[in-house]
Amino acid sequence: LHSFPTRRSSDLLPAFSAKRRKTILIAVPEALMQRVPEPGLWAGATLRLRPKDRFDPDAVGRWLIEAGYELEDEPEYPGNALMHAQVLEIFPAGALGPLRIAHAEGVVSSVGSFDPARPDAGVPLAEAMLDYVDEYRIAPDPPGGGRVSLFDYAPAALLLGDAGMQARAEHWLRTLAELGATDGPRSSQFLSAADWARVADRIACPSGDSSAVRPSRMQERNQT
């Protein structure tokens, strides 16, 4: 069970793209209208480091910069990291706390959590999972391309909306238009009104709501 966007989309979308388990996603229309990277682009968006893994400081440093990390900041906040001679201290994006990754002679020697205020209070871990700080770095705006709707991650999913869904969606579309986000360079970041209309046709809403969109034909067939 996931809530979106109370968690970063870059925390949730890799799990959806992997399709390893059934998932319930709860989201508001404003979040669903934001375009996200194509599912296949997440494959290289996570760096996993385990004890005995190869560790190339230069290669790791380049990956961290590309992923949006600040490499000269104390790891007090997500996205900050310090690269010492044989230790990487980092607060991974989406993590609850910082990690310390020790390495020697090109090999990871240990991975563990740590508290900067209590350096000896760390807990050993099996691996470190480092994700991109910002998903926009994975799929930039055109001409880079590669941005799709969240609905493309689960084209056969059952979609349910509450009584106020359509009114809220229409209000957000008007807001985007007023902000100039529906045309020009920013238009690639959000669904258009036509895009949303096609999605809304798949969403089943309470039958007693006058603003509800009709169930999709596929859902009607499943109900008969």
C-alpha positions in Angstrom: 0.0 0.0 0.0 1.6 3.3 -1.1 0.6 6.9 -0.9 1.6 9.3 -3.6 3.0 12.0 -3.5 3.5 11.9 0.3 6.5 9.8 -0.6 8.8 10.8 -3.5 7.8 9.3 -6.8 11.4 8.1 -7.3 11.0 5.9 -4.2 7.9 4.3 -5.5 8.2 4.1 -9.3 11.1 1.6 -9.4 8.9 -0.9 -7.5 6.1 -0.4 -9.9 8.3 -0.8 -12.9 9.7 -4.1 -11.5 6.1 -5.5 -11.2 7.2 -8.0 -8.6 4.1 -7.8 -6.5 0.5 -6.5 -6.6 0.3 -3.0 -5.3 -2.4 -0.6 -4.1 -1.6 3.1 -4.9 -3.6 5.9 -3.3 -3.1 9.3 -5.0 -4.7 12.6 -5.7 -5.3 13.9 -9.3 -2.6 16.5 -9.0 0.0 13.8 -8.5 -1.4 11.6 -11.2 -1.1 14.3 -13.8 2.6 14.7 -13.4 4.6 12.9 -16.0 7.3 10.4 -14.9 10.2 8.5 -16.4 9.4 5.5 -18.6 9.4 2.3 -16.7 12.5 0.9 -18.5 14.6 3.9 -17.5 14.7 2.9 -13.8 17.0 -0.1 -14.4 20.2 2.1 -14.1 18.8 4.5 -11.5 19.9 2.6 -8.4 23.4 1.9 -7.3 23.7 -1.1 -4.9 26.9 -1.5 -2.9 27.5 -4.6 -0.8 30.6 -5.8 1.2 33.1 -7.3 -1.2 31.7 -5.4 -4.2 34.1 -3.6 -6.4 34.4 0.1 -5.4 35.9 2.7 -7.9 35.8 6.1 -6.1 35.9 8.0 -9.4 33.1 6.0 -11.0 31.0 6.2 -7.8 31.6 9.9 -7.6 30.5 10.5 -11.2 27.4 8.4 -10.6 26.5 10.4 -7.5 26.9 13.7 -9.3 24.8 12.5 -12.2 22.1 11.3 -9.7 22.0 14.8 -8.1 24.0 14.3 -4.9 26.0 17.1 -3.3 29.4 15.6 -2.6 30.8 18.2 -0.2 28.1 18.4 2.3 27.8 16.7 5.7 25.2 13.9 5.3 22.6 15.5 7.4 19.9 15.6 4.7 18.9 13.3 1.8 21.0 14.0 -1.2 24.2 15.0 0.8 27.4 13.0 0.8 31.1 13.3 1.8 33.7 11.2 0.0 36.7 10.6 2.3 39.9 8.6 1.4 38.4 5.3 2.3 34.9 6.1 3.5 31.8 7.4 1.8 29.3 9.0 4.1 26.0 9.5 2.4 22.3 10.3 3.1 20.6 8.3 0.3 17.6 9.9 -1.4 14.5 8.5 0.2 16.3 6.9 3.2 15.6 7.5 6.8 19.2 8.2 7.8 22.8 8.4 6.6 25.0 5.5 5.7 28.8 4.9 5.9 30.4 2.8 3.2 34.0 1.8 3.9 36.3 0.6 1.1 39.9 -0.4 0.7 42.0 -1.4 -2.3 39.0 -1.0 -4.6 36.6 -3.2 -2.6 33.7 -2.4 -0.2 34.7 -3.5 3.2 31.6 -2.6 5.2 28.2 -1.0 4.9 26.3 0.4 7.9 24.0 3.1 9.2 25.5 5.8 11.4 24.6 8.9 13.4 26.9 11.8 12.9 26.3 12.8 16.5 27.2 9.3 17.7 29.8 7.8 15.3 29.9 4.5 17.3 26.2 3.9 17.2 26.0 2.5 13.6 24.3 -0.8 12.6 25.9 -3.1 10.0 23.8 -3.5 6.8 23.8 -6.1 4.0 23.8 -3.5 1.3 23.4 0.2 0.5 20.8 1.2 -2.1 21.5 4.6 -3.6 18.7 6.2 -5.7 18.6 9.3 -7.8 17.8 12.5 -5.8 15.5 13.8 -8.6 13.7 11.6 -11.1 13.9 14.5 -13.7 17.6 13.6 -14.0 16.5 10.2 -15.3 14.3 11.4 -18.1 14.9 15.1 -18.9 12.4 17.2 -20.9 12.5 16.9 -24.7 14.6 16.6 -26.7 15.8 14.0 -24.1 12.2 12.6 -23.9 11.3 9.5 -22.0 8.5 10.8 -19.8 5.1 9.1 -19.6 2.0 8.9 -17.5 1.9 7.0 -14.2 -0.9 5.0 -15.8 1.5 3.5 -18.3 3.1 1.6 -15.5 -0.1 -0.4 -15.0 -2.2 -0.3 -18.2 -4.5 -3.1 -17.0 -4.9 -1.9 -13.4 -8.4 -1.4 -11.9 -8.8 2.4 -11.4 -11.3 3.7 -8.8 -12.1 7.4 -8.1 -14.0 9.1 -5.3 -16.9 11.4 -5.7 -14.8 14.6 -6.0 -12.1 13.3 -8.3 -13.3 14.8 -11.6 -14.0 18.3 -10.1 -10.6 18.3 -8.4 -8.9 17.2 -11.6 -10.6 20.0 -13.6 -9.6 22.6 -11.0 -6.0 21.4 -11.3 -6.1 21.5 -15.1 -7.3 25.2 -14.9 -4.5 26.0 -12.5 -1.9 24.5 -14.8 -3.3 26.5 -17.7 -3.2 29.7 -15.7 0.5 28.9 -14.8 1.4 28.3 -18.4 2.2 24.7 -17.8 0.0 23.3 -20.5 1.9 24.7 -23.4 5.5 25.6 -24.1 8.5 23.9 -22.4 6.7 22.9 -19.3 3.9 21.0 -21.1 6.0 17.9 -21.1 5.9 17.7 -17.3 2.1 17.3 -17.0 -0.8 15.5 -18.7 -2.9 17.7 -21.0 -6.7 17.9 -20.6 -7.0 15.5 -23.5 -4.6 13.1 -21.9 -6.6 13.2 -18.6 -9.9 12.7 -20.5 -8.5 9.4 -21.9 -7.4 8.3 -18.5 -10.7 9.3 -16.8 -12.6 7.1 -19.2 -10.9 4.1 -17.4 -11.7 5.2 -13.9 -14.9 3.9 -12.2 -16.5 6.5 -9.8 -19.5 6.2 -7.5 -22.6 5.9 -9.6 -24.5 8.4 -7.5 -22.0 11.3 -8.2 -23.1 13.6 -11.0 -19.5 14.6 -11.8 -18.3 11.0 -12.0 -16.9 9.7 -15.2 -18.3 6.5 -16.6 -16.5 3.2 -16.1 -14.4 2.0 -19.0 -15.8 -0.6 -21.4 -13.3 -3.1 -20.0 -14.6 -2.6 -16.4 -18.2 -2.8 -17.6 -17.5 -6.2 -19.2 -15.8 -7.4 -16.0 -18.8 -6.4 -13.9 -21.3 -8.3 -16.1 
